[in-house]
């Protein structure tokens, strides 16, 4: 396990402590597969939030935009 994977898993345990472990592992596996995609998604959500959108609306809109890439990633 690389240091980056270890840190990602520890962060997920802390940030997503109320999420079931299996689901948390699935999410961290997706981020590990394509960290650049998730970095791009996070940056776009932050930009929209700074523009005045609520976090939920910004996240939903950005996820819709990247749904094809996310779906492909889940199929791997």
The first five atom37 places (N, CA, C, CB, O) and aatype in JSON, in Angstrom:
{
  "aatype": [20, 20, 20, 20, 20, 20, 20, 20, 20, 20, 20, 20, 20, 20, 20, 20, 20, 20, 20, 20, 20, 20, 20, 20, 20, 20, 20, 20, 20, 20, 20, 20, 20, 20, 20, 20, 20, 20, 20, 20, 20, 20, 20, 20, 20, 20, 20, 20, 20, 20, 20, 20, 20, 20, 20, 20, 20, 20, 20, 20, 20, 20, 20, 20, 20, 20, 20, 20, 20, 20, 20, 20, 20, 20, 20, 20],
  "atom_mask": [
    [1, 1, 1, 1, 1],
    [1, 1, 1, 1, 1],
    [1, 1, 1, 1, 1],
    [1, 1, 1, 1, 1],
    [1, 1, 1, 1, 1],
    [1, 1, 1, 1, 1],
    [1, 1, 1, 1, 1],
    [1, 1, 1, 1, 1],
    [1, 1, 1, 1, 1],
    [1, 1, 1, 1, 1],
    [1, 1, 1, 1, 1],
    [1, 1, 1, 1, 1],
    [1, 1, 1, 1, 1],
    [1, 1, 1, 1, 1],
    [1, 1, 1, 1, 1],
    [1, 1, 1, 1, 1],
    [1, 1, 1, 1, 1],
    [1, 1, 1, 1, 1],
    [1, 1, 1, 1, 1],
    [1, 1, 1, 1, 1],
    [1, 1, 1, 1, 1],
    [1, 1, 1, 1, 1],
    [1, 1, 1, 1, 1],
    [1, 1, 1, 1, 1],
    [1, 1, 1, 1, 1],
    [1, 1, 1, 1, 1],
    [1, 1, 1, 1, 1],
    [1, 1, 1, 1, 1],
    [1, 1, 1, 1, 1],
    [1, 1, 1, 1, 1],
    [1, 1, 1, 1, 1],
    [1, 1, 1, 1, 1],
    [1, 1, 1, 1, 1],
    [1, 1, 1, 1, 1],
    [1, 1, 1, 1, 1],
    [1, 1, 1, 1, 1],
    [1, 1, 1, 1, 1],
    [1, 1, 1, 1, 1],
    [1, 1, 1, 1, 1],
    [1, 1, 1, 1, 1],
    [1, 1, 1, 1, 1],
    [1, 1, 1, 1, 1],
    [1, 1, 1, 1, 1],
    [1, 1, 1, 1, 1],
    [1, 1, 1, 1, 1],
    [1, 1, 1, 1, 1],
    [1, 1, 1, 1, 1],
    [1, 1, 1, 1, 1],
    [1, 1, 1, 1, 1],
    [1, 1, 1, 1, 1],
    [1, 1, 1, 1, 1],
    [1, 1, 1, 1, 1],
    [1, 1, 1, 1, 1],
    [1, 1, 1, 1, 1],
    [1, 1, 1, 1, 1],
    [1, 1, 1, 1, 1],
    [1, 1, 1, 1, 1],
    [1, 1, 1, 1, 1],
    [1, 1, 1, 1, 1],
    [1, 1, 1, 1, 1],
    [1, 1, 1, 1, 1],
    [1, 1, 1, 1, 1],
    [1, 1, 1, 1, 1],
    [1, 1, 1, 1, 1],
    [1, 1, 1, 1, 1],
    [1, 1, 1, 1, 1],
    [1, 1, 1, 1, 1],
    [1, 1, 1, 1, 1],
    [1, 1, 1, 1, 1],
    [1, 1, 1, 1, 1],
    [1, 1, 1, 1, 1],
    [1, 1, 1, 1, 1],
    [1, 1, 1, 1, 1],
    [1, 1, 1, 1, 1],
    [1, 1, 1, 1, 1],
    [1, 1, 1, 1, 1]
  ],
  "atom_positions": [
    [[0.86, -1.18, 0.0], [0.0, 0.0, 0.0], [0.9, 1.23, 0.0], [-0.97, 0.01, 1.23], [1.81, 1.35, 0.82]],
    [[0.62, 2.13, -0.92], [1.42, 3.35, -0.99], [1.01, 4.31, 0.12], [1.26, 4.02, -2.38], [-0.04, 4.16, 0.75]],
    [[1.85, 5.29, 0.34], [1.57, 6.3, 1.37], [0.31, 7.07, 0.99], [2.78, 7.28, 1.53], [-0.52, 7.37, 1.86]],
    [[0.16, 7.38, -0.29], [-1.02, 8.12, -0.74], [-2.3, 7.33, -0.47], [-0.91, 8.46, -2.24], [-3.29, 7.89, -0.01]],
    [[-2.28, 6.03, -0.75], [-3.46, 5.19, -0.5], [-3.77, 5.12, 0.99], [-3.23, 3.78, -1.05], [-4.93, 5.2, 1.4]],
    [[-2.73, 4.98, 1.79], [-2.91, 4.93, 3.24], [-3.56, 6.22, 3.74], [-1.56, 4.7, 3.94], [-4.53, 6.18, 4.5]],
    [[-3.01, 7.36, 3.31], [-3.56, 8.65, 3.75], [-4.99, 8.84, 3.27], [-2.68, 9.8, 3.24], [-5.83, 9.36, 4.01]],
    [[-5.27, 8.43, 2.06], [-6.63, 8.53, 1.52], [-7.6, 7.69, 2.35], [-6.67, 8.08, 0.05], [-8.7, 8.14, 2.67]],
    [[-7.19, 6.48, 2.7], [-8.05, 5.61, 3.51], [-8.27, 6.2, 4.9], [-7.44, 4.22, 3.63], [-9.39, 6.14, 5.42]],
    [[-7.23, 6.76, 5.51], [-7.39, 7.35, 6.83], [-8.31, 8.57, 6.78], [-6.02, 7.73, 7.4], [-9.14, 8.76, 7.67]],
    [[-8.15, 9.38, 5.74], [-9.01, 10.56, 5.59], [-10.47, 10.12, 5.39], [-8.54, 11.43, 4.38], [-11.39, 10.7, 5.97]],
    [[-10.68, 9.09, 4.57], [-12.04, 8.59, 4.32], [-12.66, 8.07, 5.61], [-12.02, 7.48, 3.25], [-13.84, 8.31, 5.87]],
    [[-11.89, 7.36, 6.42], [-12.41, 6.85, 7.69], [-12.85, 7.99, 8.59], [-11.36, 6.0, 8.41], [-13.88, 7.91, 9.27]],
    [[-12.07, 9.06, 8.58], [-12.4, 10.21, 9.44], [-13.57, 10.99, 8.87], [-11.18, 11.13, 9.59], [-14.53, 11.29, 9.6]],
    [[-13.51, 11.33, 7.59], [-14.52, 12.19, 6.98], [-15.85, 11.47, 6.76], [-14.01, 12.73, 5.66], [-16.92, 12.08, 6.88]],
    [[-15.79, 10.2, 6.46], [-17.0, 9.42, 6.13], [-17.31, 8.4, 7.21], [-16.83, 8.72, 4.78], [-17.73, 7.28, 6.91]],
    [[-17.1, 8.77, 8.45], [-17.25, 7.81, 9.55], [-18.66, 7.25, 9.68], [-16.86, 8.47, 10.85], [-18.84, 6.16, 10.22]],
    [[-19.67, 7.98, 9.18], [-21.05, 7.5, 9.28], [-21.47, 6.64, 8.08], [-21.99, 8.67, 9.4], [-22.58, 6.1, 8.06]],
    [[-20.59, 6.52, 7.09], [-20.87, 5.73, 5.89], [-20.43, 4.28, 6.16], [-20.13, 6.32, 4.63], [-19.36, 4.07, 6.74]],
    [[-21.22, 3.29, 5.76], [-20.82, 1.89, 5.97], [-19.45, 1.61, 5.35], [-21.88, 0.94, 5.37], [-19.1, 2.17, 4.31]],
    [[-18.68, 0.74, 6.0], [-17.31, 0.48, 5.59], [-17.2, 0.01, 4.14], [-16.69, -0.54, 6.51], [-16.29, 0.44, 3.42]],
    [[-18.09, -0.86, 3.69], [-18.03, -1.37, 2.32], [-18.19, -0.24, 1.31], [-19.11, -2.44, 2.1], [-17.49, -0.18, 0.31]],
    [[-19.13, 0.65, 1.59], [-19.37, 1.78, 0.69], [-18.17, 2.73, 0.72], [-20.67, 2.52, 1.07], [-17.78, 3.28, -0.31]],
    [[-17.6, 2.94, 1.9], [-16.44, 3.81, 2.04], [-15.25, 3.24, 1.25], [-16.06, 3.98, 3.54], [-14.53, 3.99, 0.6]],
    [[-15.06, 1.93, 1.31], [-13.97, 1.3, 0.56], [-14.19, 1.42, -0.94], [-13.85, -0.17, 0.96], [-13.24, 1.62, -1.7]],
    [[-15.44, 1.3, -1.37], [-15.76, 1.44, -2.79], [-15.43, 2.86, -3.26], [-17.25, 1.12, -3.05], [-14.87, 3.04, -4.34]],
    [[-15.77, 3.85, -2.45], [-15.49, 5.24, -2.81], [-14.0, 5.51, -2.88], [-16.16, 6.18, -1.81], [-13.53, 6.17, -3.81]],
    [[-13.25, 5.02, -1.91], [-11.8, 5.25, -1.93], [-11.15, 4.51, -3.09], [-11.17, 4.81, -0.6], [-10.16, 4.99, -3.64]],
    [[-11.68, 3.35, -3.46], [-11.14, 2.62, -4.62], [-11.34, 3.42, -5.9], [-11.8, 1.24, -4.74], [-10.45, 3.46, -6.75]],
    [[-12.48, 4.05, -6.05], [-12.74, 4.88, -7.23], [-11.78, 6.06, -7.29], [-14.18, 5.39, -7.23], [-11.23, 6.37, -8.35]],
    [[-11.58, 6.72, -6.17], [-10.67, 7.87, -6.13], [-9.24, 7.41, -6.45], [-10.71, 8.56, -4.73], [-8.51, 8.12, -7.14]],
    [[-8.86, 6.25, -5.97], [-7.52, 5.72, -6.22], [-7.32, 5.4, -7.7], [-7.27, 4.47, -5.37], [-6.22, 5.56, -8.23]],
    [[-8.38, 4.95, -8.38], [-8.29, 4.61, -9.8], [-8.01, 5.84, -10.67], [-9.57, 3.95, -10.26], [-7.22, 5.76, -11.61]],
    [[-8.64, 6.96, -10.36], [-8.46, 8.17, -11.18], [-8.49, 9.42, -10.31], [-9.57, 8.25, -12.27], [-9.49, 10.14, -10.29]],
    [[-7.41, 9.67, -9.58], [-7.4, 10.83, -8.68], [-7.53, 12.17, -9.39], [-6.13, 10.82, -7.87], [-8.07, 13.12, -8.83]],
    [[-7.05, 12.26, -10.63], [-7.15, 13.52, -11.37], [-8.6, 13.89, -11.66], [-6.37, 13.42, -12.68], [-8.96, 15.07, -11.6]],
    [[-9.43, 12.91, -11.98], [-10.85, 13.18, -12.23], [-11.5, 13.75, -10.98], [-11.57, 11.9, -12.68], [-12.26, 14.72, -11.05]],
    [[-11.21, 13.14, -9.83], [-11.83, 13.61, -8.59], [-11.27, 14.96, -8.15], [-11.63, 12.59, -7.5], [-11.97, 15.74, -7.5]],
    [[-10.03, 15.23, -8.5], [-9.46, 16.55, -8.22], [-10.19, 17.6, -9.06], [-7.93, 16.57, -8.53], [-10.54, 18.67, -8.56]],
    [[-10.41, 17.29, -10.33], [-11.11, 18.19, -11.23], [-12.55, 18.43, -10.74], [-11.12, 17.63, -12.67], [-13.03, 19.56, -10.76]],
    [[-13.22, 17.37, -10.31], [-14.59, 17.49, -9.8], [-14.61, 18.37, -8.56], [-15.17, 16.09, -9.49], [-15.45, 19.26, -8.44]],
    [[-13.69, 18.12, -7.64], [-13.63, 18.91, -6.4], [-13.37, 20.38, -6.66], [-12.55, 18.37, -5.49], [-13.99, 21.24, -6.03]],
    [[-12.46, 20.67, -7.59], [-12.16, 22.07, -7.92], [-13.37, 22.76, -8.53], [-10.97, 22.14, -8.87], [-13.64, 23.92, -8.23]],
    [[-14.08, 22.05, -9.39], [-15.26, 22.66, -10.02], [-16.37, 22.91, -9.0], [-15.78, 21.76, -11.15], [-17.05, 23.93, -9.06]],
    [[-16.55, 21.99, -8.07], [-17.55, 22.19, -7.01], [-17.18, 23.41, -6.17], [-17.66, 20.93, -6.11], [-18.04, 24.23, -5.86]],
    [[-15.9, 23.54, -5.82], [-15.46, 24.7, -5.03], [-15.69, 26.0, -5.79], [-13.96, 24.56, -4.66], [-16.13, 26.99, -5.2]],
    [[-15.39, 26.01, -7.08], [-15.6, 27.21, -7.9], [-17.08, 27.61, -7.9], [-15.12, 26.98, -9.34], [-17.41, 28.79, -7.78]],
    [[-17.95, 26.63, -8.04], [-19.39, 26.92, -8.05], [-19.87, 27.42, -6.69], [-20.18, 25.67, -8.46], [-20.71, 28.31, -6.62]],
    [[-19.33, 26.85, -5.62], [-19.7, 27.3, -4.27], [-19.28, 28.75, -4.06], [-19.07, 26.4, -3.2], [-20.02, 29.54, -3.48]],
    [[-18.09, 29.09, -4.53], [-17.63, 30.47, -4.41], [-18.47, 31.41, -5.25], [-16.16, 30.59, -4.81], [-18.57, 32.6, -4.96]],
    [[-19.09, 30.87, -6.3], [-19.98, 31.66, -7.16], [-21.37, 31.83, -6.57], [-20.09, 31.01, -8.5], [-22.21, 32.52, -7.15]],
    [[-21.62, 31.21, -5.41], [-22.89, 31.42, -4.74], [-23.83, 30.23, -4.7], [-23.56, 32.53, -5.38], [-24.88, 30.3, -4.06]],
    [[-23.49, 29.15, -5.37], [-24.36, 27.97, -5.35], [-24.21, 27.24, -4.02], [-24.03, 27.02, -6.52], [-23.16, 27.31, -3.38]],
    [[-25.25, 26.54, -3.63], [-25.15, 25.7, -2.42], [-24.25, 24.51, -2.75], [-26.57, 25.23, -1.93], [-24.1, 24.13, -3.92]],
    [[-23.67, 23.92, -1.72], [-22.77, 22.8, -1.94], [-23.5, 21.63, -2.59], [-22.15, 22.35, -0.62], [-22.97, 20.98, -3.49]],
    [[-24.71, 21.37, -2.15], [-25.48, 20.24, -2.69], [-25.78, 20.44, -4.17], [-26.79, 20.07, -1.9], [-25.6, 19.53, -4.98]],
    [[-26.24, 21.63, -4.53], [-26.58, 21.9, -5.93], [-25.33, 21.85, -6.8], [-27.26, 23.28, -6.07], [-25.35, 21.28, -7.89]],
    [[-24.24, 22.43, -6.32], [-22.99, 22.42, -7.07], [-22.53, 20.98, -7.29], [-21.91, 23.22, -6.33], [-22.13, 20.63, -8.4]],
    [[-22.57, 20.17, -6.25], [-22.12, 18.78, -6.36], [-23.0, 18.0, -7.34], [-22.14, 18.1, -4.99], [-22.48, 17.24, -8.16]],
    [[-24.29, 18.19, -7.27], [-25.2, 17.47, -8.16], [-24.96, 17.85, -9.62], [-26.66, 17.75, -7.77], [-24.92, 16.98, -10.49]],
    [[-24.79, 19.13, -9.88], [-24.58, 19.59, -11.26], [-23.24, 19.09, -11.81], [-24.63, 21.11, -11.32], [-23.17, 18.67, -12.96]],
    [[-22.21, 19.13, -11.0], [-20.89, 18.67, -11.45], [-20.91, 17.16, -11.67], [-19.8, 19.05, -10.43], [-20.32, 16.67, -12.64]],
    [[-21.57, 16.42, -10.79], [-21.65, 14.97, -10.96], [-22.42, 14.61, -12.24], [-22.32, 14.33, -9.73], [-22.08, 13.64, -12.92]],
    [[-23.45, 15.38, -12.55], [-24.18, 15.16, -13.8], [-23.24, 15.36, -14.99], [-25.41, 16.11, -13.91], [-23.26, 14.59, -15.95]],
    [[-22.43, 16.4, -14.92], [-21.5, 16.72, -16.0], [-20.51, 15.58, -16.23], [-20.75, 18.02, -15.7], [-20.16, 15.27, -17.38]],
    [[-20.05, 14.96, -15.17], [-19.03, 13.91, -15.26], [-19.61, 12.5, -15.12], [-17.99, 14.14, -14.19], [-18.85, 11.57, -14.85]],
    [[-20.9, 12.32, -15.31], [-21.51, 11.02, -15.07], [-20.97, 9.93, -16.0], [-23.0, 11.12, -15.23], [-20.87, 8.77, -15.59]],
    [[-20.64, 10.28, -17.23], [-20.1, 9.28, -18.16], [-18.75, 8.77, -17.66], [-19.96, 9.86, -19.59], [-18.51, 7.57, -17.64]],
    [[-17.87, 9.7, -17.27], [-16.55, 9.32, -16.77], [-16.68, 8.49, -15.48], [-15.68, 10.57, -16.51], [-15.97, 7.5, -15.3]],
    [[-17.58, 8.9, -14.59], [-17.78, 8.16, -13.34], [-18.34, 6.77, -13.6], [-18.72, 8.93, -12.42], [-17.92, 5.8, -12.97]],
    [[-19.27, 6.67, -14.53], [-19.85, 5.37, -14.88], [-18.79, 4.45, -15.46], [-21.0, 5.55, -15.88], [-18.74, 3.27, -15.11]],
    [[-17.96, 4.97, -16.33], [-16.87, 4.18, -16.92], [-15.92, 3.71, -15.84], [-16.1, 5.0, -17.98], [-15.48, 2.56, -15.86]],
    [[-15.61, 4.58, -14.9], [-14.7, 4.24, -13.81], [-15.29, 3.13, -12.94], [-14.4, 5.47, -12.96], [-14.56, 2.26, -12.47]],
    [[-16.59, 3.16, -12.73], [-17.24, 2.14, -11.9], [-17.26, 0.78, -12.6], [-18.67, 2.57, -11.55], [-17.32, -0.26, -11.93]],
    [[-17.22, 0.77, -13.92], [-17.26, -0.47, -14.68], [-15.92, -1.2, -14.68], [-17.68, -0.2, -16.1], [-15.88, -2.41, -14.92]],
    [[-14.84, -0.49, -14.41], [-13.5, -1.08, -14.44], [-13.28, -2.02, -13.3], [-12.45, -0.02, -14.4], [-12.21, -2.61, -13.18]]
  ]
}
